[in-house]
Amino acid sequence: MAAGIARAWGWFRGNSLIRTALKPPVYLSLAFLTLGGFVAGVAFWGAFNTALEATNTEQFCVSCHEMEANVFEELKGTIHFTNRSGVRATCPDCHVPHNWTDKIARKMQASKEVWGHIFGSIDTREKFLSMRKHLAEREWERMKANDSLECRNCHSSESMDLTKQNPRAASAHERFLFTSEKTCIDCHKGIAHRLPNMSGVPGWQ
Amino acid sequence: MRRGIFACLVGIVPFLAAGAIFAQDAPRLRGPEPFTKETPAPPMQRQVTNDVRVRRNYPDQPPVIPHSIEGYAVDLNANKCMSCHARKFTQESQAPMISITHYQDRVGNTLGGLAPRRYVCVACHVPQTDAKPLVENIFTDMDALAEPERQPQRGRH
């Protein structure tokens, strides 16, 4: 064991690239390296964030026909697309967390979706419909696990005025939402897209 | 001969006049404009969503829906109505259970669940709007005919 570590350390110190990296610079000044490093860091971070935000728009999502022809088309008829006050929830508002760490985690998961696009796992309506239950269940699970965080980014229970709701909605929210017995997605499934076959899903029959 | 033709012409005058008068009285669902002119569609009427159960006009009338059903799925995959009105969910939802007739097939055999012929709720149960009726409703409640002196005035038709 100890011999193994010593050998690895020896290789590490002996590697010419690493030796160069650990030596003090010969030609470049300390000011250039620190300030230049800082500027390069700013530029890199700016570019990274811009690219990240560019992939976080409705326009980017519907640039794949899988999204445009299926889920986006279904969203169009719902209240999250057009409504009396003119506020629209776009794809990332519900499907990407706003918090940075969670957002990066979700973006990494989304690489699977790029794979699916390249290999055409849902490139026809029939394939999409046969996958729909699986896709919906993944999303329900995600939203249940984070206590419907994306819903609550806009619909917070603190700013919900029950007196403005009809009695049926008010009593349901009082009994299930405010007691944390249920979370938004438990009852509000299929509000933005059509539902898969709901047999076996709790609360449906 | 001439007199005969004249008599015929005079004879049809009342019918033509009656036709004209009745045509004006007939309800015009498309408004006063003639059919050759395209008119903008009237605005959608607001639904009654006050959650107050509406009295039935006769005992076997399908009860009307006093809440919004916008976006509710009733298709091959899902039936949103049943998430509250099915027997097993009524305690949670405090909604009225669907009628026991809905658990029977057409010859009266009791089934384990909602009868397929009753699946499409909105075929019989519909939400109401507060639109002004185009034609006056002269429906009279059976009770009002039987015991007119004991009937309170109805609020909403």
Contacts between the chains, C-beta under 8 A, distances in Angstrom:
chain1	res1	chain2	res2	distance
A	77	B	71	7.8
A	78	B	71	6.0
A	79	B	70	7.3
A	79	B	71	6.9
A	166	B	49	5.5
A	166	B	50	6.7
A	166	B	51	5.4
A	166	B	67	6.8
A	166	B	68	8.0
A	167	B	50	8.0
A	167	B	51	4.9
A	168	B	51	4.7
A	168	B	67	5.8
A	171	B	94	7.3
A	172	B	93	7.6
A	187	B	83	7.9
A	190	B	71	8.0
A	190	B	73	5.6
A	190	B	78	6.7
A	190	B	80	7.5
A	191	B	71	6.5
A	194	B	73	6.8
A	194	B	75	7.8
A	194	B	77	7.5
A	195	B	73	5.2
A	195	B	75	8.0
A	195	B	77	5.2
A	195	B	78	4.2
A	196	B	77	5.9
A	197	B	76	7.7
A	197	B	77	4.7
A	197	B	78	7.5
A	198	B	77	5.9
A	198	B	78	4.1
A	203	B	83	5.6
A	203	B	89	7.2
A	204	B	78	6.3
A	204	B	79	7.8
A	204	B	82	7.5
A	204	B	83	5.8
A	205	B	79	7.5
A	205	B	82	5.4
A	205	B	83	7.6
A	205	B	86	5.4
A	205	B	88	7.2
A	205	B	89	7.9
A	205	B	113	7.2
A	205	B	114	7.7
